């Protein structure tokens, strides 16, 4: 089904393609989502734009959290070994 995109959406898409920084790209994606026509033909395009926005926001949050260290968490010292053993829950002819 054709999308019949508006000139405002096309301008927002061009701004996204020209954007260099993540902030510019995020702003352009949000503008694209605002200006895209909401109908059956654009459902997948809307989902794609929303997915891109979510990834951009996650990447921004991960970059901010990367530099911070939680003082209450201590890294483990030494080695710990765990072994799991369990019996099968039903009889198996392969045992």
Rosetta blueprint (number, residue, H / E / L):
1 X L
2 X L
3 X L
4 X L
5 X L
6 X L
7 X H
8 X H
9 X H
10 X H
11 X H
12 X H
13 X H
14 X H
15 X H
16 X H
17 X H
18 X H
19 X L
20 X L
21 X L
22 X H
23 X H
24 X H
25 X H
26 X H
27 X H
28 X H
29 X H
30 X H
31 X H
32 X H
33 X H
34 X H
35 X H
36 X L
37 X L
38 X L
39 X L
40 X H
41 X H
42 X H
43 X H
44 X H
45 X H
46 X H
47 X H
48 X H
49 X H
50 X H
51 X H
52 X H
53 X H
54 X H
55 X H
56 X H
57 X H
58 X H
59 X H
60 X H
61 X H
62 X H
63 X H
64 X H
65 X H
66 X H
67 X L
68 X L
69 X L
70 X L
71 X L
72 X L
73 X L
74 X L
75 X L
76 X L
77 X L
78 X L
79 X L
80 X L
81 X L
82 X L
83 X L
84 X L
85 X L
86 X L
87 X L
88 X L
89 X L
90 X L
91 X L
92 X L
93 X L
94 X L
95 X L
